[in-house]
Amino acid sequence: MACLPNRRSLREVEEDELLLISLIMADLVLYDVTDRVAVITVNDPERRNAVTDTMSEQLSDAVRRAESDTAVHAVVVTGSGKAFCAGADLSALGAAAREGLERIYAGFMAVGRCTLPTIAAVNGAAVGAGMNLALAADVRIAGPHAWFDPRFQKLGIHPGGGATWMLQRAVGPQVARAALLFGMRFDAEAAVRYGLALQLAEDPVAAALALAAGPAAAPREVVLATKASMRATAIPGFVDSEHHETAKNIELGPQAMSIESPEFRARLAAAQERR
């Protein structure tokens, strides 16, 4: 009697499919440690590293991983391919309400709360939520092709994720208002000129790693304590991450309302048609 080939159960097939999906999803954020510095890379270059719920969750996990590793003294965040991060995935954003927005915010909020020194190595476009990701870091280094664009008003939506607070903290009220109210965007040179970026570097990741060599060589407890003290003394009596959380919550209602408006839906549809 001929032996019949083993038939895999439906459960086994489903488990393999879930494993494959998880492996694909895991690649949305890359994590590597070199010389006590964790390099976290948002990794969806075909979509210009647009933020999705999954990417945001994995970015949060990567930040927590760095914080919990006593061999890591600093974090560098960058993007794969030509873009740093082209903002929130518009199709996901169009369907998001408050809870959806919170999920999209989670990644850069984790960067903003990170207890370790953080550097954004901005290799290309940082747009909307991508600009928020850059702003959430302690320091930004701009590559020659970097540019920063809030884009919120052009899309017909209210700024979110603490953008109003982070941008004013970085460049002051006048320049922040020029960006958020008048649509000003910044190329790499302008970003350095206005204080949005610390420096312009041909290779922003290499420059970020060179800068991170400082905390990498220092005792970790001193690094953590110094950052904690600076957060507490920026405005004595408050921790700066509390201001970020408050700003995010203030912006959440108006942004949720704006993305549910017919005006935004029309602009979203037009943007999708241009792809």
Secondary structure, DSSP 8 states (H G I E B T S, - for coil): ---------HHHHHHHHHHHHHHHHHTTEEEEEETTEEEEEE--GGGTT-B-HHHHHHHHHHHHHHHH-TT--EEEEEESTT-SB--B-HHHHHH--HHHHHHHHHHHHHHHH-SS-EEEEE-SEEETHHHHHHHHSSEEEE-TT-EEE--HHHHT----TTHHHHHHHHH-HHHHHHHHHH---EEHHHHHHTTSSSEE-SSHHHHHHHHHHHHHHS-HHHHHHHHHHHHHHTTTTS-HHHHHHHHHHHHHHHHHHHHTSHHHHHHHHHHHHT-
